[in-house]
Amino acid sequence: MTTTPAAPDPSTPGFTGARPGGLPPESAGETTREGLPSRSRLVRAARGEKLDRPPVWFMRQAGRSLPEYREVREGTTMLESCRRPELVTEITLQPVRRHGVDAAIFFSDIVVPLQAVGVDLDIVAGVGPVVAEPFRTRADLDRLPELTPEHVPDITDSVRMLVAELGATPLIGFSGAPFTLASYLVEGGPSRHHEHTKALMHGDPQLWHDLCARLAQIAGTYLQIQVDAGASAIQLFDSWVGYLPRADYEAYVRPHSAHALEAVAGRVPRIHFGVGTGELLASMGEAGAECVGVDYRVGLLDALERTGGRHALQGNLDPALLFAPWPVVEEAVRRIVAEGRQAPGHVFNLGHGVLPSTDPGVLTRVVELVHSLADEG
């Protein structure tokens, strides 16, 4: 079992720490009217409730686009940062304070639960997660035990600290989906073609399903741990699944994503997001989430048609548009909000994560604009 790193020294330069009163009054948007995260705009919209305006948050809102994040992370590795409750809390709160978004997203990395159960991996700057010994044989399954809460007591502590600080603002927990976790394990790191992953999937289907079943247990338990500690919603990220055709997704992936999502069924709304998944949206919806995340390559109206109007939608401003002149950004935001009104529920977000060189001030303006659009259209 991985040893939880020690908490950071509050005297570390740039570390402000979580503290009562650290959030501005507007940080919860208008959720304070309901008084509980369970009645927040994020939770209601993700469950499929139509509102006068959508809640807004951003994938990777806590991260490299914020100077305060770069300052507090200085000298600390990514994996260390993810395992220190005080630091996780501070980083998660930073964009809530700065932008006034309607939800916080738990600061972590999708490979944290893999490291916690003993997988030898590291997050290499400029590369991503790198696995020392790739998983390609049945014997490799022995190196992947089931996850239990005892593996990640620091995650429970982090979530509890955040919930106490956030008040009425909901916290979104998250996990990587089984396919994306499997791809990192099988390829040994990020891949442009996923040749080893696809070779295993088709060459030894039973081993593939056994590996993904283990990863679904890990992902599902990781989500349960966050919900047990107080997370108000969850998101299952499938970063690489867009490299698969629909038939392969349905045969080799969807059952395992459904298993992971089932772990918190009926407890909190579940958001399922993948990159490059326009052709998979209907199938991803059938995996069980109440809300389907839409990347920037597919319009919300197309996504609504593909999912049959059965799910709330999340998305989907192109992150690159944030570099355009403000009138261009404003027009795109207004269009997305208008299109989202036709869905059963809509959560405004980007169609992928915030790019590191994004001007934080533009993100704040987007939040303010979305907040101003109540009852328009």
HELIX and SHEET records of a PDB file:
HELIX    1   1 PRO A   25  ALA A   28  5                                   4    
HELIX    2   2 THR A   31  ARG A   33  5                                   3    
HELIX    3   3 PRO A   37  ARG A   39  5                                   3    
HELIX    4   4 ARG A   41  ALA A   46  1                                   6    
HELIX    5   5 PRO A   67  ARG A   73  1                                   7    
HELIX    6   6 MET A   78  CYS A   82  1                                   5    
HELIX    7   7 PRO A   85  HIS A   99  1                                  15    
HELIX    8   8 VAL A  112  ALA A  116  1                                   5    
HELIX    9   9 ARG A  138  ARG A  143  5                                   6    
HELIX   10  10 PRO A  149  HIS A  151  5                                   3    
HELIX   11  11 PRO A  153  LEU A  166  1                                  14    
HELIX   12  12 PRO A  178  GLU A  187  1                                  10    
HELIX   13  13 GLU A  195  GLY A  203  1                                   9    
HELIX   14  14 PRO A  205  ASP A  228  1                                  24    
HELIX   15  15 VAL A  241  TYR A  243  5                                   3    
HELIX   16  16 ARG A  246  TYR A  252  1                                   7    
HELIX   17  17 ARG A  254  GLU A  262  1                                   9    
HELIX   18  18 GLY A  278  LEU A  280  5                                   3    
HELIX   19  19 LEU A  281  GLY A  285  1                                   5    
HELIX   20  20 LEU A  300  ARG A  306  1                                   7    
HELIX   21  21 PRO A  319  PHE A  323  5                                   5    
HELIX   22  22 TRP A  326  GLY A  340  1                                  15    
HELIX   23  23 PRO A  360  SER A  372  1                                  13    
SHEET    1   A 7 ALA A 104  ILE A 105  0                                        
SHEET    2   A 7 LEU A 171  GLY A 176  1                                        
SHEET    3   A 7 ALA A 233  ASP A 238  1                                        
SHEET    4   A 7 ARG A 270  GLY A 274  1                                        
SHEET    5   A 7 CYS A 291  GLY A 293  1                                        
SHEET    6   A 7 ALA A 312  LEU A 317  1                                        
SHEET    7   A 7 HIS A 346  LEU A 350  1                                        
SHEET    1   B 2 LEU A 121  VAL A 124  0                                        
SHEET    2   B 2 GLY A 128  VAL A 131 -1                                        
END                                                                             
